Every structure is written in C-alpha cells, then in structure tokens.
Amino acid sequence: MTPCRPSSPSAAAARPKGSSLNDRRWKKTLKIVQDTAYLAGETSTTPEDLLVLSHALWREPKEYSAARETAGRVTALRTTDRKNYVAQAAQALGEFQAQQEKLKAWRARAARVLARSRP
C-alpha cells in the first residue's frame, strides 16, 4: 500500500479545499481519529470516529465550514474505501514514526561525535 498522499483519490477527497493542512498536521489528525476510537473502547476505528475531523481539520474560523463538509465526505465513503483509507493512514503514521526514530538516533550520534571533539 502507498501512504496517504493527496494523489490518492480517497486522500484528495478528504483534504479540505482552501485549507492550510500540511502532511504533518494530516498525520496528527489521523492519530486523533485513532485516539477517538480507543477512548470509545474500540480496537479499530469506525465511521463514527471520523466525525471528529470536523473539529480537527480547521485552524482559522473561516475554514470550519470546509472542514465540516470534508468530514461529511470522509464519513460517507464506502466501507471498503474507509478500510483502505484508514490502512493507508496507519501506514503513513508508521512511516512517520520510523522517520522520527531515525532522526532521534541521528541526533544521539551527532551529540556523541560533538562531545568527543570538544577538549
């Protein structure tokens, strides 16, 4: 599977038009959906969990109506589309977390090298 990117039809349909939503914020938003399911005591996300998107996709008040419309489009996706969409989001989140771990390891190595080079 490919990560959730704007080129994907489902991802493109889910991005609010005219929004300043970047990939980093998008991944955080998907984590919110997973957290919503967890807090509801579920082991996986359901269409109802996607309703939180209307509160998470906007930054400026003028973007709220577009975010609400987007959340409606996402929750209206067919079940198979939803499963693929959530799987892609989970994969994108996993890739993001792997990148964070690599960056953490790189920073630790850089700190060690710098510490050795100082008298």
C-alpha positions in Angstrom: 0.0 0.0 0.0 1.1 3.6 -0.6 1.0 6.2 2.1 -2.0 8.6 2.3 -1.0 11.3 -0.1 -3.0 13.9 -2.0 -2.6 11.9 -5.2 -4.7 9.1 -3.7 -8.4 9.6 -4.7 -9.5 9.0 -1.1 -6.9 11.3 0.4 -7.7 14.0 -2.2 -11.4 13.8 -1.4 -10.6 14.1 2.3 -8.4 17.2 2.1 -10.4 20.4 2.8 -10.4 22.8 -0.2 -8.6 26.0 0.6 -7.2 24.6 3.8 -3.7 25.1 5.1 -3.4 21.4 6.1 0.1 20.0 5.6 1.2 16.4 5.8 2.4 16.7 9.4 -0.9 18.0 10.6 -2.8 15.5 8.5 -0.9 12.6 10.3 -1.7 14.2 13.6 -5.3 14.4 12.7 -5.4 10.7 11.8 -3.9 10.0 15.2 -6.8 11.9 16.7 -9.2 9.6 14.9 -7.4 6.5 16.3 -7.5 8.1 19.8 -11.2 8.7 19.5 -11.8 5.0 18.8 -9.5 4.0 21.7 -11.4 6.3 24.1 -14.6 4.7 23.0 -13.2 1.3 23.9 -12.9 0.1 20.4 -9.9 -1.8 18.9 -10.3 -0.2 15.5 -11.8 2.9 14.0 -15.4 3.2 12.8 -17.1 5.7 10.6 -18.4 7.5 13.7 -14.8 8.1 14.8 -14.2 10.2 11.6 -16.7 12.8 12.8 -14.0 14.3 14.9 -12.4 15.5 11.7 -14.9 18.4 11.6 -13.2 19.7 14.8 -9.6 18.8 13.8 -9.2 20.0 10.2 -9.5 23.7 10.7 -7.2 26.3 12.0 -8.9 29.6 11.1 -12.6 30.0 11.9 -13.3 30.7 8.2 -12.1 27.1 7.5 -14.7 25.4 9.8 -17.4 25.0 7.2 -15.0 23.4 4.7 -13.7 21.1 7.5 -17.3 20.1 8.3 -18.0 19.4 4.7 -14.8 17.4 4.4 -15.7 15.3 7.5 -19.0 14.6 5.9 -17.4 13.4 2.7 -15.0 11.2 4.5 -17.7 9.6 6.7 -19.7 9.0 3.5 -17.0 6.9 1.9 -18.0 3.2 1.3 -16.8 0.8 3.9 -14.1 -0.7 1.7 -12.8 2.8 0.9 -12.8 3.6 4.6 -10.8 0.5 5.4 -8.3 1.3 2.7 -8.1 4.9 3.8 -7.5 4.0 7.5 -4.9 1.4 6.5 -3.1 4.0 4.4 -3.3 6.4 7.2 -1.9 3.9 9.7 0.9 3.1 7.3 1.7 6.8 6.9 1.7 7.2 10.6 4.1 4.2 11.0 6.4 5.7 8.4 6.4 9.0 10.2 7.2 7.3 13.5 10.1 5.4 11.8 11.4 8.7 10.5 11.2 10.2 14.0 13.2 7.2 15.4 15.9 7.6 12.7 16.1 11.3 13.5 16.4 10.6 17.2 19.2 8.1 16.6 21.0 10.6 14.3 20.8 13.3 16.9 22.2 11.0 19.5 25.1 10.1 17.2 25.8 13.7 16.4 25.8 14.6 20.1 28.3 11.8 20.8 30.6 13.0 18.0 30.4 16.6 19.1 31.1 15.6 22.7 34.2 13.6 21.6 35.5 16.5 19.5 35.4 19.0 22.4 38.5 19.3 24.6 
